[in-house]
């Protein structure tokens, strides 16, 4: 029997996943969770073989939970489900030791096959996402440009960023202008979106 923990904050979707997987003769649902903070404690006590985690959980997101899970319960393999096929999320998930990464609109048979593969120690990645991740490539931004953009993404103004990085406000504005240019963005907000979707932030 493959023992499964499911973490999904949307009640109807979580119940649908449970109902779907309970039809499989070789699978048993040992936990149904609605938040990221519950994942590690539940896995430590129940010792599931596979944890199916929604990427956008409240509190602790699925990727952060996958990282914590790999440290706390290393024998539990993680399968991330997402509705947004962003290559950057795939990179983050792999860096967090997730064993699988699937889109939520995958066929039910794909999900059960992915669970079996992940439980057997294999990696399962949606092929379209894998191709998109390869196409995206490395960040064209320098470490300093990324640092400035990260602060801007958190809502900091140039003067606040300048104070934190011991730079002048003019220098920070220059960095932001360079970032917008390098990413072919319309403005700072667009640059943040582009960098996030590519997984550089």
Short mmCIF file of the C-alpha atoms (twelve columns), coordinates in Angstrom:
data_MODEL
# 
_entry.id   MODEL 
# 
loop_
_atom_site.group_PDB 
_atom_site.id 
_atom_site.type_symbol 
_atom_site.label_atom_id 
_atom_site.label_alt_id 
_atom_site.label_comp_id 
_atom_site.label_asym_id 
_atom_site.label_seq_id 
_atom_site.Cartn_x 
_atom_site.Cartn_y 
_atom_site.Cartn_z 
_atom_site.pdbx_PDB_model_num 
ATOM 1   C CA . UNK A 1   0.000   0.000  0.000   1 
ATOM 2   C CA . UNK A 2   1.199   3.501  -0.840  1 
ATOM 3   C CA . UNK A 3   0.408   5.735  2.122   1 
ATOM 4   C CA . UNK A 4   -0.529  9.248  0.959   1 
ATOM 5   C CA . UNK A 5   -0.770  12.640 2.632   1 
ATOM 6   C CA . UNK A 6   -2.739  15.309 0.723   1 
ATOM 7   C CA . UNK A 7   -2.397  19.046 1.420   1 
ATOM 8   C CA . UNK A 8   -4.831  21.231 -0.572  1 
ATOM 9   C CA . UNK A 9   -6.598  24.293 0.846   1 
ATOM 10  C CA . UNK A 10  -9.591  24.166 -1.531  1 
ATOM 11  C CA . UNK A 11  -12.013 21.833 0.238   1 
ATOM 12  C CA . UNK A 12  -13.848 20.595 -2.859  1 
ATOM 13  C CA . UNK A 13  -10.641 19.846 -4.750  1 
ATOM 14  C CA . UNK A 14  -9.120  18.084 -1.739  1 
ATOM 15  C CA . UNK A 15  -12.207 15.876 -1.328  1 
ATOM 16  C CA . UNK A 16  -12.179 15.110 -5.077  1 
ATOM 17  C CA . UNK A 17  -8.509  14.061 -4.897  1 
ATOM 18  C CA . UNK A 18  -9.206  11.835 -1.898  1 
ATOM 19  C CA . UNK A 19  -12.220 10.227 -3.583  1 
ATOM 20  C CA . UNK A 20  -10.253 9.675  -6.779  1 
ATOM 21  C CA . UNK A 21  -7.238  8.089  -5.085  1 
ATOM 22  C CA . UNK A 22  -9.332  5.921  -2.768  1 
ATOM 23  C CA . UNK A 23  -10.518 4.093  -5.913  1 
ATOM 24  C CA . UNK A 24  -6.945  2.844  -6.422  1 
ATOM 25  C CA . UNK A 25  -6.426  -0.542 -4.752  1 
ATOM 26  C CA . UNK A 26  -2.788  0.128  -3.884  1 
ATOM 27  C CA . UNK A 27  -3.281  3.568  -2.279  1 
ATOM 28  C CA . UNK A 28  -4.398  4.683  1.171   1 
ATOM 29  C CA . UNK A 29  -5.011  8.310  2.239   1 
ATOM 30  C CA . UNK A 30  -3.554  8.770  5.725   1 
ATOM 31  C CA . UNK A 31  -3.995  12.565 6.035   1 
ATOM 32  C CA . UNK A 32  -6.008  15.393 4.456   1 
ATOM 33  C CA . UNK A 33  -4.629  18.837 5.301   1 
ATOM 34  C CA . UNK A 34  -5.621  22.383 4.380   1 
ATOM 35  C CA . UNK A 35  -2.497  24.360 5.350   1 
ATOM 36  C CA . UNK A 36  1.247   24.129 4.849   1 
ATOM 37  C CA . UNK A 37  2.064   24.389 8.551   1 
ATOM 38  C CA . UNK A 38  0.359   21.027 9.254   1 
ATOM 39  C CA . UNK A 39  2.427   19.033 6.745   1 
ATOM 40  C CA . UNK A 40  5.654   18.249 8.641   1 
ATOM 41  C CA . UNK A 41  3.998   17.402 12.016  1 
ATOM 42  C CA . UNK A 42  1.455   15.135 10.269  1 
ATOM 43  C CA . UNK A 43  4.149   13.432 8.192   1 
ATOM 44  C CA . UNK A 44  6.326   12.891 11.268  1 
ATOM 45  C CA . UNK A 45  3.529   11.074 13.086  1 
ATOM 46  C CA . UNK A 46  1.899   9.236  10.152  1 
ATOM 47  C CA . UNK A 47  4.987   8.481  8.006   1 
ATOM 48  C CA . UNK A 48  3.347   8.621  4.551   1 
ATOM 49  C CA . UNK A 49  5.208   7.348  1.482   1 
ATOM 50  C CA . UNK A 50  4.080   10.236 -0.728  1 
ATOM 51  C CA . UNK A 51  2.929   13.779 0.096   1 
ATOM 52  C CA . UNK A 52  0.795   15.499 -2.557  1 
ATOM 53  C CA . UNK A 53  1.139   19.229 -1.978  1 
ATOM 54  C CA . UNK A 54  -0.667  22.149 -3.583  1 
ATOM 55  C CA . UNK A 55  1.909   24.802 -4.478  1 
ATOM 56  C CA . UNK A 56  -0.239  27.695 -3.168  1 
ATOM 57  C CA . UNK A 57  -1.046  26.626 0.390   1 
ATOM 58  C CA . UNK A 58  -1.828  29.309 2.983   1 
ATOM 59  C CA . UNK A 59  0.955   30.049 5.461   1 
ATOM 60  C CA . UNK A 60  3.723   27.731 4.310   1 
ATOM 61  C CA . UNK A 61  3.553   27.227 0.530   1 
ATOM 62  C CA . UNK A 62  3.946   23.767 -1.015  1 
ATOM 63  C CA . UNK A 63  7.553   24.241 -2.148  1 
ATOM 64  C CA . UNK A 64  8.717   25.516 1.257   1 
ATOM 65  C CA . UNK A 65  6.860   22.595 2.890   1 
ATOM 66  C CA . UNK A 66  8.525   20.136 0.468   1 
ATOM 67  C CA . UNK A 67  11.942  21.435 1.526   1 
ATOM 68  C CA . UNK A 68  11.093  21.075 5.238   1 
ATOM 69  C CA . UNK A 69  9.617   17.623 4.611   1 
ATOM 70  C CA . UNK A 70  12.739  16.345 2.854   1 
ATOM 71  C CA . UNK A 71  14.769  17.290 5.953   1 
ATOM 72  C CA . UNK A 72  12.274  16.067 8.589   1 
ATOM 73  C CA . UNK A 73  10.920  12.900 6.910   1 
ATOM 74  C CA . UNK A 74  13.409  12.087 4.113   1 
ATOM 75  C CA . UNK A 75  11.713  8.793  3.187   1 
ATOM 76  C CA . UNK A 76  8.508   10.660 2.244   1 
ATOM 77  C CA . UNK A 77  8.540   11.614 -1.446  1 
ATOM 78  C CA . UNK A 78  6.824   14.825 -2.553  1 
ATOM 79  C CA . UNK A 79  4.578   15.496 -5.545  1 
ATOM 80  C CA . UNK A 80  3.726   19.170 -6.146  1 
ATOM 81  C CA . UNK A 81  0.450   20.088 -7.865  1 
ATOM 82  C CA . UNK A 82  0.024   23.504 -9.460  1 
ATOM 83  C CA . UNK A 83  -2.557  25.291 -11.569 1 
ATOM 84  C CA . UNK A 84  0.097   27.669 -12.950 1 
ATOM 85  C CA . UNK A 85  2.772   26.157 -15.148 1 
ATOM 86  C CA . UNK A 86  5.573   28.569 -14.343 1 
ATOM 87  C CA . UNK A 87  9.081   27.321 -15.151 1 
ATOM 88  C CA . UNK A 88  10.458  29.187 -12.124 1 
ATOM 89  C CA . UNK A 89  8.210   27.188 -9.791  1 
ATOM 90  C CA . UNK A 90  9.488   23.953 -11.328 1 
ATOM 91  C CA . UNK A 91  13.084  25.028 -10.674 1 
ATOM 92  C CA . UNK A 92  12.233  25.956 -7.069  1 
ATOM 93  C CA . UNK A 93  10.417  22.643 -6.550  1 
ATOM 94  C CA . UNK A 94  13.385  20.614 -7.822  1 
ATOM 95  C CA . UNK A 95  15.743  22.634 -5.624  1 
ATOM 96  C CA . UNK A 96  13.441  21.784 -2.674  1 
ATOM 97  C CA . UNK A 97  13.893  18.026 -3.420  1 
ATOM 98  C CA . UNK A 98  10.362  17.515 -4.770  1 
ATOM 99  C CA . UNK A 99  10.117  14.213 -6.644  1 
ATOM 100 C CA . UNK A 100 7.267   15.255 -8.916  1 
ATOM 101 C CA . UNK A 101 5.653   18.326 -10.409 1 
ATOM 102 C CA . UNK A 102 2.260   18.086 -12.155 1 
ATOM 103 C CA . UNK A 103 -0.370  20.496 -13.398 1 
ATOM 104 C CA . UNK A 104 -3.772  20.227 -11.694 1 
ATOM 105 C CA . UNK A 105 -5.497  19.699 -15.027 1 
ATOM 106 C CA . UNK A 106 -3.588  16.443 -15.650 1 
ATOM 107 C CA . UNK A 107 -5.683  13.341 -16.331 1 
ATOM 108 C CA . UNK A 108 -6.570  11.249 -13.214 1 
ATOM 109 C CA . UNK A 109 -4.583  8.302  -14.654 1 
ATOM 110 C CA . UNK A 110 -1.536  10.573 -14.952 1 
ATOM 111 C CA . UNK A 111 -1.791  11.456 -11.274 1 
ATOM 112 C CA . UNK A 112 -2.076  7.866  -10.043 1 
ATOM 113 C CA . UNK A 113 0.774   6.791  -12.359 1 
ATOM 114 C CA . UNK A 114 2.881   9.709  -11.070 1 
ATOM 115 C CA . UNK A 115 2.226   8.694  -7.450  1 
ATOM 116 C CA . UNK A 116 3.372   5.126  -8.146  1 
ATOM 117 C CA . UNK A 117 6.528   6.331  -9.888  1 
ATOM 118 C CA . UNK A 118 7.365   8.825  -7.142  1 
ATOM 119 C CA . UNK A 119 6.769   6.136  -4.469  1 
ATOM 120 C CA . UNK A 120 9.181   3.876  -6.393  1 
ATOM 121 C CA . UNK A 121 11.888  6.539  -6.236  1 
ATOM 122 C CA . UNK A 122 11.478  8.013  -9.717  1 
ATOM 123 C CA . UNK A 123 11.049  11.650 -10.691 1 
ATOM 124 C CA . UNK A 124 7.926   12.790 -12.543 1 
ATOM 125 C CA . UNK A 125 7.754   16.174 -14.248 1 
ATOM 126 C CA . UNK A 126 5.080   17.505 -16.581 1 
ATOM 127 C CA . UNK A 127 6.858   17.442 -19.984 1 
ATOM 128 C CA . UNK A 128 5.500   20.838 -21.102 1 
ATOM 129 C CA . UNK A 129 6.810   22.454 -17.913 1 
ATOM 130 C CA . UNK A 130 10.194  20.801 -18.336 1 
ATOM 131 C CA . UNK A 131 10.493  22.241 -21.863 1 
ATOM 132 C CA . UNK A 132 9.400   25.695 -20.700 1 
ATOM 133 C CA . UNK A 133 12.005  25.602 -17.902 1 
ATOM 134 C CA . UNK A 134 14.734  24.724 -20.407 1 
ATOM 135 C CA . UNK A 135 13.625  27.544 -22.724 1 
ATOM 136 C CA . UNK A 136 13.705  30.160 -19.973 1 
ATOM 137 C CA . UNK A 137 17.439  29.878 -19.301 1 
ATOM 138 C CA . UNK A 138 19.498  31.703 -16.688 1 
ATOM 139 C CA . UNK A 139 18.827  35.175 -15.352 1 
ATOM 140 C CA . UNK A 140 20.420  38.040 -17.319 1 
ATOM 141 C CA . UNK A 141 20.490  40.102 -14.105 1 
ATOM 142 C CA . UNK A 142 23.517  40.567 -11.851 1 
ATOM 143 C CA . UNK A 143 23.294  39.614 -8.153  1 
ATOM 144 C CA . UNK A 144 23.020  43.316 -7.205  1 
ATOM 145 C CA . UNK A 145 20.238  43.926 -9.756  1 
ATOM 146 C CA . UNK A 146 18.330  40.930 -8.402  1 
ATOM 147 C CA . UNK A 147 18.815  42.188 -4.840  1 
ATOM 148 C CA . UNK A 148 17.391  45.616 -5.754  1 
ATOM 149 C CA . UNK A 149 14.497  44.011 -7.640  1 
ATOM 150 C CA . UNK A 150 13.732  41.741 -4.672  1 
ATOM 151 C CA . UNK A 151 13.359  44.769 -2.399  1 
ATOM 152 C CA . UNK A 152 11.198  46.491 -5.031  1 
ATOM 153 C CA . UNK A 153 9.022   43.354 -5.223  1 
ATOM 154 C CA . UNK A 154 8.488   43.650 -1.457  1 
ATOM 155 C CA . UNK A 155 7.075   47.157 -2.003  1 
ATOM 156 C CA . UNK A 156 10.168  49.149 -1.031  1 
ATOM 157 C CA . UNK A 157 10.701  52.556 -2.662  1 
ATOM 158 C CA . UNK A 158 14.130  53.525 -4.132  1 
ATOM 159 C CA . UNK A 159 15.008  55.662 -1.086  1 
ATOM 160 C CA . UNK A 160 14.236  52.752 1.295   1 
ATOM 161 C CA . UNK A 161 16.213  50.298 -0.861  1 
ATOM 162 C CA . UNK A 162 19.111  52.771 -1.005  1 
ATOM 163 C CA . UNK A 163 19.219  53.029 2.804   1 
ATOM 164 C CA . UNK A 164 19.246  49.240 3.205   1 
ATOM 165 C CA . UNK A 165 21.971  48.662 0.603   1 
ATOM 166 C CA . UNK A 166 24.074  51.743 1.487   1 
ATOM 167 C CA . UNK A 167 23.611  53.187 -2.017  1 
ATOM 168 C CA . UNK A 168 22.269  56.510 -3.264  1 
ATOM 169 C CA . UNK A 169 18.629  56.651 -4.372  1 
ATOM 170 C CA . UNK A 170 19.867  57.632 -7.857  1 
ATOM 171 C CA . UNK A 171 21.988  54.476 -8.080  1 
ATOM 172 C CA . UNK A 172 18.994  52.341 -7.067  1 
ATOM 173 C CA . UNK A 173 16.853  54.024 -9.756  1 
ATOM 174 C CA . UNK A 174 19.619  53.302 -12.293 1 
ATOM 175 C CA . UNK A 175 19.643  49.626 -11.280 1 
ATOM 176 C CA . UNK A 176 15.854  49.430 -11.680 1 
ATOM 177 C CA . UNK A 177 16.033  51.097 -15.106 1 
ATOM 178 C CA . UNK A 178 18.709  48.583 -16.176 1 
ATOM 179 C CA . UNK A 179 16.554  45.682 -14.918 1 
ATOM 180 C CA . UNK A 180 13.512  46.918 -16.881 1 
ATOM 181 C CA . UNK A 181 15.666  47.258 -20.013 1 
ATOM 182 C CA . UNK A 182 17.359  43.847 -19.664 1 
ATOM 183 C CA . UNK A 183 14.032  42.049 -19.173 1 
ATOM 184 C CA . UNK A 184 12.296  43.970 -22.002 1 
ATOM 185 C CA . UNK A 185 9.691   44.952 -19.418 1 
ATOM 186 C CA . UNK A 186 7.199   47.803 -19.685 1 
ATOM 187 C CA . UNK A 187 7.952   49.057 -16.174 1 
ATOM 188 C CA . UNK A 188 9.163   47.964 -12.738 1 
ATOM 189 C CA . UNK A 189 5.970   45.981 -11.949 1 
ATOM 190 C CA . UNK A 190 6.256   44.135 -15.270 1 
ATOM 191 C CA . UNK A 191 9.944   43.392 -14.540 1 
ATOM 192 C CA . UNK A 192 8.980   41.871 -11.170 1 
ATOM 193 C CA . UNK A 193 6.329   39.699 -12.864 1 
ATOM 194 C CA . UNK A 194 8.792   38.502 -15.553 1 
ATOM 195 C CA . UNK A 195 11.467  37.673 -12.972 1 
ATOM 196 C CA . UNK A 196 8.995   35.827 -10.726 1 
ATOM 197 C CA . UNK A 197 7.577   33.741 -13.552 1 
ATOM 198 C CA . UNK A 198 11.079  32.767 -14.653 1 
ATOM 199 C CA . UNK A 199 11.971  31.787 -11.071 1 
ATOM 200 C CA . UNK A 200 14.726  34.373 -10.686 1 
ATOM 201 C CA . UNK A 201 13.104  36.034 -7.658  1 
# 
